[in-house]
Amino acid sequence: MNDTSTPPNGQALARQARLRDALRANLKKRRAQIRGRAASESEGDEQGSETPAAVDANVMTKGDQR
């Protein structure tokens, strides 16, 4: 498995840093997506763009397309 008694070499440290940076970037991207969706949903609620029945109809038709 992973021997923790030896310190990581230069390649392992570089890999850890690369993975850490990739995970942080992914987290930032996902948070931005969530904020964007929340903002667009709140705008839709204020404008009253769709009624619950219209949303249900859209879900039903999208679910039937296989």
N, C-alpha and C positions, 0 to 999 in steps of 0.2 A: 504494500500500500504506500503510504506516505511517511517517510522517515523524518520525524520532527527534530531529531537530535542534531542534524547538520543544517547549517544556515543555507538559505537559498542562494544559488549562484546568480550571475548577472542576467542570464536568459530568463530564469524563473522570476526574478524581480521585474524585468521588463514585461513579461507576460502578465503578471499580477497587476501592474500599473495599467496595461492596455485593457485588461478585462474590467478593472475598476472604472476606468474612464468610459468604456462602452456601456457599462451598467448605469452610470450616472447620466449619460446622454439619453439612454433609453427611458430612464425614469422621468427626466425633464420633458421628453417628448410626450410620454403618456400623460403626465400632469397637464401639459398644455392642451392635449386633445380633450381631456375631461373638462377643463375650464371652458374650452370652446363649445363643447356640447352643452354644458350647463348654461352658458350665456345664450346660445341659440334657442334652447328650450324655454328660458325665461322670457326671451323676446317673443316667442311664439305664444306663450301664455298671456302676455300683455296684449297682443294683437288679437287673440282669439281666432287664430287662423283655421284650426280644425276642431270640430266637435268630437267628443269621445266616440260617437257612432261612426264618424268618418275614419277615425284612426283604426277602429275595429275592422272596418271594411277593407282598409289598406292591408292590414295584417292578414286577413283571411285570403285576399287575392294573392299576396306575395307568398304565403305559405303553400298555396295550391300549385305553384309553378315548380314542378320537379324536373 
